[in-house]
Amino acid sequence: MNKYLDIAPEVAQALANNVPVVALESTIISHGMPYPQNVATALEVENVIRENGAVPATIAIIKGRLKAGLSQAEIELLGKEGHAVAKVSRRDLSFVVAAQKNGATTVAATMIIAEMAGIKVFATGGIGGVHRGAESTFDISADLQELARTSVAVVCAGAKSILDLGLTTEYLETFGVPLIGYQTDKLPAFFSRTSPFEVSVRLDSAESIAQAIDAKWSLGLAGGVVIANPIPQQFAMPEEKINAAIEQALRESVTQGIVGKESTPFLLARVAELTGGESLHSNINLVFNNAELAARIAVNYYQLTS
């Protein structure tokens, strides 16, 4: 047990009794949505996981403590403070802990804390990736390196469509990270169900995905797995509409000099404005969809390993 880690009683009991647990990130609370919609969404995502047979563990840093499982009051705190909460990736973890600050964890930091706690399945909206123009900026999300080194399965709606999806898939392949398409041969593009890019393998059930990740780790092949779960058809956005909004938001980010860890929150918020809130509605529903699949994978995985 890491001396900086607190596991919530419900989560600790589940882990001790080999009950399936699903990790959840917290940047979606503080940096991904406005208050109070962020808090309501976070609590509903936890409910979705419980309804599908697993225990939720929302992950964050509260007053310098790594938290695997948050109380409702702690989720409220992150939601109300919003962008005032530090956005924490691997490089930031030790400094936020040492300063005893609050931190909202990205995909990378959530994976680190989940692995510390013994949680193997994680649900999020979309992973970070290679940013557009990275050939000159070298702007590549730390999420990708974390996926190469940390043994947690990440269920998402693909990479965020503000990114360069082709280079993101190439990066994952280079570092040996399996990209599983759930009932799809194509990488989902977050707000849209497909993209021009292939996944590395298609699997059509939670059971077959659980078998694959168990085999990977049992073979000693460390590192994560990406499970790309397309947004449900009724919540998907027309590609022309979302692409036009993304292109405009990208132009504005360049004009305003927005780079690094601030770029993704800016782009998602601007796209939501440009689509009249339609992209935010899609974002919320794809997270619910990912939470449901993650819980079913966790249930099957724990049946295999118990």
N, C-alpha and C positions, 0 to 999 in steps of 0.2 A: 504494500500500500504506500503510495507516494505521500510524503508528509504534507504536501500542499493540497491534496485531493480530498474533497468531501463527497461521499456518495449518499444520496438521499435515502432515507430508511426504506421506502417502497422499492427503490431500485436495488439496494443492497440485499434485501430479502429475496427479490426475484433472482438475482445473480447467484445467491447462495443455494437456492432451490432449483437451479437450472430452468427457470422460467424465462421465455424469450423477452428480450429487451431491445428497443429501438432508440438510437440516439437521434437528437434533433439539434440543429444549430441555432444560434441566437442573433446573428447579424440580420436575419430576416425580420426579427422583432425590432431592433433598434435602428437599422439602416435600410430596411427593405420596404417598409410600409408606414403610413402615417398612423398616429394614435387617434382613436382607440382601436382602429381596425387591426393593428398589429397584435395587440393583446388578445382580442377576440379570436383572431386566426390561430395564434399560438396555442390557446387553450382548446380550440376545436381540433387542431391537428393531434394533440394529445388524446382527445376523446376518440378520434378515428383509430388510433393505434390500439387503444384499449378495446374498442368494439371488435377488433380483428385478432384478439387473443394475445397481445403483447403488452409490455409495460413501457411507457414513454420515459425517456431521460433527456430532457432539454438541458443543453450544456452551455455554460457561461463562466465568467469569473466575477465573483462578488466579493468586494473588499479584499482582493488579493488571494481569495480561495478558489481553486478549481472546483467547479460544481458539476457533478453528474446527476442531474435531476434538480429541478427548480420548484420552489413553492409558487403559488399564485401571486403572492406579494412580490417575489423576486422578478417574475415575468412582468408584472405591472411596473416595477421600477425601471426595467430595461425599456419598456414601451414608452413610458412617460419621458424619460431622459433622452431617448432617441439618439441623435447624432452626437450628443455630449458624451455618450458612452464610447470608449475606445474600441475601434475595430481591430480585432486581434488575430494575427496569423502566427506562424511558427516563430518568426524573428522577434515578435512583440511579447510573447508569453512571459518570459522571465522578468521583463521590466515592469509589466503591469502587475505581476505577482509581487515583486519586490516593493513596489510603490503602494501596494494594498489598494489598488484602484478597481473599478468595475470594468469589465470588458465583455464585448459581444464577440463570439467566436465565429470565424469563417469556416469554410469546409475543412481547410487544412488543420486549424487549431482544434476543431471539433473532433476530427479523426484522432489527433494525438491524445486528447483527454479521454475519448471513448476507448481507445486501446489501453490506456492506463487503467481504466475501470473494468476492463474485460468485456466490453460491448463490441459485438462484431458486425452489426447491421446499423446503417445510418440513412435516414431519409432527409432530403433537402429539395429545394426547387430546381436549381441548375448548378453545375460545377463551374468554376472559373476555367480559363483556358488561355490560349494564345490570342492576344488582342490584335485587332486589325492594325496593320502598319508595323507589326513587331519586327519586321526585317530591318527597320531603321531605329525603332525605339527600344527593342528588346523587352517589351512589356509582356511578360508571361506570368500568369497566376501561380503563386506558390502551391495552389491546390494540386497541380499536376505533379510536382516533385513529391508531394505528400502521398499521392496515390501510388507512386512508385516505391515508397519505402514503408508505409504503414498499413497493416493488415486489417482493413475494415472495408466492408462492402457498402458502396454508396449508391442509393437509389435516387435517380434524378430524372428530369425531363430532357436530358441531354445537356450540352453546354449552352450557356446563355447566348441567344442569337445575336447579341451585340458583338460577339467575338468572331474570330476567323475559325470557322468550324473545320475546314480542311486541314489547317496547320495543327489544330488541337488534336485531331485524330492521328495525325502523323507523329506528334509528340508522344501520345499515349502508346502507340505501337513501338516507338524507339525504346521506351523505358519498360516495355513488357507488361503494360497494364491492360488486362482484358476489357474490351468494350462490348458488353452483352446488350443486344437489342431484345427487349421484352415484346414478343409477338410482332417484331418488325425487323426488316433487313437493312433499313436506313437509319442513320442517326437522327433522332428527333431534334428539332431546332427550337426547343423551349416553347414559344408561343405557337409554333406550327408542328404538325405531326411528322413531317419528313424533311429531309435535306438531300442534296446530291451525294452525300457521303455514306459509305458502307460501315456497318458495325463489324466487329471481328467475328462474332458468332450470334446467331439467333436462337433464343430459347423461349418456349411458349408456355411455361408454367412456373409457379413459385417453387414447386418441388424440384424441377430440373435445375433451376438456378441454385437452390440450396445445395444440391448434390455437387454442382460444379465448384462452388466456393469451398465446400468441405474437401473436395479432392485436391484443389489448388494448395490449400494450407497444409493438408495432411502430407503432401509431397514435399513440403519444406519450401515451397515457392512463396516467399514473403512478398508483401505489397498488397495494395488494394485492388478492388474490382469496381468498374463502373457498370451499373445496370440502368440502361436508358429506357425510360418508360414514357411513351408518347402521351401528350396531353389528350384527354378525352375529346372526341370529335365535336361535341356540342360546345366546348369552351375554346376550341382552336380559333385562331385569327386568320383572316385571309392574308396570304403571304405578301401580296402587293401592298396592302395597308400597313402591315407591321414593318416591312422592309423600308418603306418610305419614311416612316417615323424614326426608325433606327438611323437611317442615313442622315436625316436632319439633325438628330441628337448628336451624332458623331461629329458633324461639321461644327456644331455649337461648342462641343467639348474642346475641339482644337482651337477655336477662336478664343475661348475663355481660358485656355491653358490648363485644363483639368487633366491631371495625370495620376498614375499610381493607384493607391487604394481608394481614392475618392471617385475614380472614373466610373466604376460599376454602379454605385448608388446614384450618381448624377444621371447616368444614361437611362437607368430603369425608371427613375422619377420623371425625367423629361419625356420618355416614351409614353408613360402613363398620361401625362398632360396632353401630349399630341394626339393620343387616341381617345381622349375624353374619358379616361378611366377604364376603358375596355381591357387594356393590357393588365392592369392591376387585378381585375376580376378574373382574367385567365390565369394569372400568377397564383392567386389564392387557390383556385380549383385544381391546378396541376399539383400543388403541394399536398392537398388532401388525397389526390390520386396516388402520389408517390408514397405517402404514409401508409395507405392501405396495402399496397404491394409490399412495402418493406416489412410490415407486420406479418404478412403471410410467408414471406421468405424466412423471417426470423423464427416463426413457429416451426417451419419445416427443417431449418438448420438445427434448432435445438433438439428436435426429435432424432435427428441423425447422430448428434454428438452427446446426448444424455446417456 
